[in-house]
Amino acid sequence: MNQRNNERAARVGVQLQPQHADYAAIRRAAAEAEALGVDVIFNWDHFFPLYGEPEGKHFECWTMLGAWAEATERVEIGALVTCNSYRNPQLLADMACTVDHISARGGEGRLILGIGSGWFAKDYAEYGYEFGTPGSRLNNLDRDLPLIRERLTRLNPAPTREIPILVGGGGEKKTLRIVAQHAHVWHAFGDADTLRHKNAVLDEWCAKVGRDPGEIERSTGVDAKALEATADAAHAVGTRLFTLGIGGPDYDLGPLRDLVAWRDAKNG
């Protein structure tokens, strides 16, 4: 993997899962996470809980990001990840630009535009979206990302910065090519051996499309039950953004404190 990735500082993200909780609890957790010193606060883009009671409380992703843009001061914010199927790509670009401006504090905005092809069948069925196939959803993401990026160049006002695009997924034939073409951050899944292999495939795609692989920050989730071990292993193969998922209704941030301490020790 490109040496520039190894030279990046480690960063910590938290995914505050917007399920089984009142919004006041989610907002408190976001404020506490920022106070702890995390780098990024994510939610996710679904309409129903992924775990626990399937008809439990749940809040919409992008409305929440707009609220977080006002409620926070320093952290980057984003979805891990936006489902490409749920919004017109031109509209999504406008939404991203708006949240970017809301989040600015006299300087650049703080939005990361996390996006993926979608997978949760219940969302599609309940809200009337065409589910298609994994291949068709990836083809749509491939089609829509250039439209999103092009629309971002035409908006007035323009975004305050080049909004970083995070793409989630590990498919080697389509997804990693899309990452090489469009992403500033790649969110991957799997153990260290899997990440090492996928990194090499992504680097190959970067060479094919003429992209410096060092421009793409490598990201993954970590296991709260084996925090240091999983983070150390991922760091050793070039991962630099480490995200811990925390669910409601109580949002126990104890493991997040440990991850922040690990980051600080790793960065020296």
Wavefront OBJ file of the C-alpha trace (Angstrom):
o trace
v 0.000 0.000 0.000
v 1.149 3.525 -0.732
v 3.454 4.887 1.976
v 1.346 8.020 2.325
v -1.391 5.975 3.992
v 1.036 4.653 6.586
v 2.094 8.217 7.378
v -1.452 9.345 8.207
v -2.399 9.815 11.841
v -4.892 7.374 13.302
v -8.399 8.800 13.707
v -11.409 7.667 15.695
v -15.012 7.601 14.574
v -18.159 6.606 16.400
v -21.346 5.435 14.745
v -24.255 6.467 16.955
v -26.911 4.096 15.704
v -30.181 6.075 15.551
v -32.372 3.269 16.831
v -34.211 2.362 20.052
v -33.623 5.804 21.568
v -35.186 9.215 21.980
v -33.483 11.970 20.014
v -32.445 13.734 23.241
v -30.316 10.700 24.121
v -28.729 10.664 20.665
v -27.949 14.364 20.885
v -26.358 13.947 24.329
v -24.248 11.069 23.027
v -23.042 13.203 20.120
v -22.077 16.027 22.466
v -20.281 13.632 24.805
v -18.448 11.973 21.913
v -17.226 15.347 20.683
v -16.093 16.238 24.198
v -14.158 12.954 24.379
v -12.154 14.016 21.339
v -13.416 11.761 18.568
v -12.659 12.815 15.017
v -15.896 11.775 13.276
v -19.452 11.090 14.402
v -21.489 8.931 12.052
v -25.073 7.738 11.982
v -26.529 5.354 9.395
v -29.113 5.606 6.635
v -31.983 3.248 7.413
v -35.661 3.584 8.261
v -35.976 0.701 10.717
v -33.706 -0.749 13.408
v -31.102 -3.231 12.263
v -30.884 -4.910 15.681
v -33.357 -5.596 18.447
v -37.059 -4.883 18.064
v -37.575 -4.570 14.279
v -40.373 -2.020 14.700
v -38.566 -0.042 17.403
v -37.808 3.662 17.476
v -35.742 4.946 14.572
v -34.794 8.345 13.111
v -33.986 9.488 9.584
v -30.345 9.980 8.656
v -29.971 13.305 6.827
v -32.390 15.303 8.948
v -30.261 14.225 11.891
v -27.034 15.253 10.148
v -28.438 18.752 9.705
v -29.189 18.881 13.435
v -25.722 17.576 14.303
v -24.185 20.231 12.076
v -25.710 22.852 14.389
v -25.199 20.945 17.638
v -21.475 20.207 17.221
v -18.482 22.483 16.781
v -15.389 20.518 15.799
v -16.051 16.925 14.739
v -16.672 15.797 11.211
v -20.099 14.265 10.698
v -21.562 11.881 8.177
v -23.527 8.757 7.405
v -21.909 5.350 7.516
v -23.323 5.136 4.954
v -25.989 6.879 2.879
v -27.985 4.470 0.724
v -27.660 5.667 -2.849
v -31.101 4.282 -3.731
v -33.104 6.510 -1.410
v -32.532 9.953 -2.967
v -32.104 11.539 -6.339
v -28.341 12.101 -6.779
v -28.771 15.775 -7.657
v -30.863 16.292 -4.518
v -28.330 14.433 -2.399
v -25.571 16.744 -3.633
v -27.661 19.771 -2.633
v -28.376 18.242 0.774
v -24.675 17.583 1.303
v -23.739 21.136 0.366
v -26.361 22.523 2.739
v -25.138 20.417 5.675
v -21.577 21.389 4.773
v -22.471 25.061 5.181
v -24.500 24.525 8.356
v -21.520 22.751 9.916
v -19.001 25.473 9.048
v -17.818 27.640 11.914
v -16.225 30.558 10.125
v -14.231 28.203 7.947
v -14.655 24.887 6.186
v -17.594 22.583 6.703
v -17.325 19.242 8.440
v -19.450 16.853 6.391
v -18.168 13.532 5.073
v -20.450 12.225 2.323
v -20.536 8.537 3.131
v -22.343 6.480 0.504
v -22.943 2.891 -0.541
v -25.174 0.902 -2.848
v -27.713 -0.241 -0.219
v -28.702 -3.671 1.080
v -31.484 -3.621 3.715
v -34.488 -5.156 1.960
v -37.036 -4.004 4.537
v -36.242 -0.344 3.864
v -36.845 -0.850 0.150
v -40.064 -2.799 0.582
v -41.638 -0.497 3.166
v -40.739 2.744 1.380
v -41.419 1.631 -2.173
v -37.924 1.655 -3.619
v -36.923 -0.871 -6.268
v -34.642 -3.395 -4.588
v -33.113 -4.848 -7.744
v -29.998 -6.944 -7.296
v -26.604 -6.292 -5.687
v -25.238 -5.795 -9.179
v -27.929 -3.349 -10.271
v -27.580 -1.331 -7.077
v -23.824 -1.083 -7.616
v -24.401 -0.053 -11.217
v -26.673 2.718 -9.971
v -24.010 3.902 -7.523
v -21.483 3.876 -10.358
v -23.891 5.979 -12.435
v -24.838 8.402 -9.661
v -21.519 9.324 -8.061
v -20.367 11.310 -11.108
v -23.740 13.098 -11.091
v -23.324 13.971 -7.412
v -19.812 15.265 -7.937
v -20.806 17.263 -11.003
v -23.791 18.847 -9.239
v -21.540 19.861 -6.345
v -19.511 21.959 -8.802
v -22.641 23.804 -10.004
v -24.331 24.729 -6.743
v -24.607 28.310 -5.536
v -23.258 28.691 -2.959
v -20.548 26.162 -3.632
v -19.507 23.826 -0.835
v -17.044 25.354 1.610
v -14.494 22.654 0.711
v -14.215 19.617 -1.512
v -16.609 17.434 0.462
v -14.840 14.147 1.225
v -16.606 11.121 -0.210
v -16.519 7.893 1.776
v -17.515 4.725 -0.049
v -18.307 1.591 1.911
v -17.940 -1.952 0.607
v -15.360 -4.453 -0.516
v -16.428 -5.962 -3.841
v -13.285 -6.351 -5.899
v -14.725 -6.039 -9.419
v -17.048 -3.037 -9.039
v -16.926 -1.449 -5.607
v -13.176 -1.022 -5.354
v -13.049 0.434 -8.848
v -15.697 2.962 -7.769
v -13.627 3.714 -4.672
v -10.523 4.277 -6.790
v -12.388 6.662 -9.058
v -14.314 8.707 -6.512
v -13.526 8.162 -2.832
v -11.421 10.093 -0.360
v -12.134 7.469 2.319
v -12.774 3.752 1.862
v -14.641 1.903 4.615
v -13.844 -1.807 4.564
v -14.985 -4.874 6.470
v -13.102 -7.939 7.668
v -10.097 -9.090 9.645
v -6.538 -7.893 9.077
v -5.766 -10.501 6.409
v -8.895 -9.511 4.491
v -8.058 -5.824 4.784
v -4.510 -6.447 3.583
v -5.791 -8.266 0.518
v -8.480 -5.692 -0.255
v -5.953 -2.874 0.133
v -3.785 -4.492 -2.507
v -6.753 -4.847 -4.865
v -7.697 -1.204 -4.329
v -4.128 -0.148 -5.059
v -4.304 -2.096 -8.322
v -7.526 -0.318 -9.261
v -5.909 3.017 -8.453
v -3.084 2.197 -10.855
v -5.591 1.285 -13.560
v -7.580 4.519 -13.225
v -4.567 6.784 -12.692
v -5.212 7.601 -9.033
v -2.638 7.925 -6.263
v -3.730 5.309 -3.680
v -2.262 7.470 -0.943
v -5.122 9.913 -1.475
v -7.610 7.387 -0.073
v -7.822 7.033 3.696
v -8.497 3.431 4.781
v -11.286 2.952 7.323
v -12.858 0.053 9.205
v -14.976 -0.813 12.223
v -13.520 -2.147 15.466
v -14.872 -4.677 17.953
v -15.635 -3.252 21.397
v -14.998 -6.681 22.951
v -11.462 -6.866 21.525
v -10.779 -3.197 20.986
v -7.016 -2.910 21.138
v -6.341 -6.179 19.338
v -8.632 -5.447 16.402
v -7.458 -1.824 16.133
v -3.770 -2.786 16.293
v -4.215 -5.460 13.627
v -6.058 -3.118 11.281
v -3.547 -0.324 11.886
v -0.683 -2.644 10.961
v -2.142 -3.147 7.464
v -2.700 0.563 6.827
v -6.116 1.381 8.291
v -6.204 4.863 9.791
v -9.871 5.597 10.589
v -11.328 3.302 13.269
v -15.053 3.443 14.015
v -16.900 1.966 16.946
v -20.629 1.350 16.619
v -22.705 2.215 19.698
v -26.441 1.646 19.963
v -29.303 3.065 21.978
v -31.137 3.592 24.123
v -28.312 4.365 26.559
v -25.210 4.915 24.376
v -22.472 3.619 26.670
v -19.380 5.554 25.585
v -16.943 3.714 27.851
v -15.379 1.711 25.003
v -15.114 4.916 22.971
v -12.968 6.475 25.695
v -10.677 3.472 25.428
v -10.471 3.824 21.643
v -9.606 7.532 21.902
v -6.852 6.668 24.409
v -5.560 3.995 22.016
v -5.490 6.548 19.166
v -3.583 9.066 21.235
v -1.012 6.482 22.275
v -0.662 5.219 18.699
v -0.111 8.739 17.352
v 2.378 9.501 20.101
l 1 2 3 4 5 6 7 8 9 10 11 12 13 14 15 16 17 18 19 20 21 22 23 24 25 26 27 28 29 30 31 32 33 34 35 36 37 38 39 40 41 42 43 44 45 46 47 48 49 50 51 52 53 54 55 56 57 58 59 60 61 62 63 64 65 66 67 68 69 70 71 72 73 74 75 76 77 78 79 80 81 82 83 84 85 86 87 88 89 90 91 92 93 94 95 96 97 98 99 100 101 102 103 104 105 106 107 108 109 110 111 112 113 114 115 116 117 118 119 120 121 122 123 124 125 126 127 128 129 130 131 132 133 134 135 136 137 138 139 140 141 142 143 144 145 146 147 148 149 150 151 152 153 154 155 156 157 158 159 160 161 162 163 164 165 166 167 168 169 170 171 172 173 174 175 176 177 178 179 180 181 182 183 184 185 186 187 188 189 190 191 192 193 194 195 196 197 198 199 200 201 202 203 204 205 206 207 208 209 210 211 212 213 214 215 216 217 218 219 220 221 222 223 224 225 226 227 228 229 230 231 232 233 234 235 236 237 238 239 240 241 242 243 244 245 246 247 248 249 250 251 252 253 254 255 256 257 258 259 260 261 262 263 264 265 266 267 268
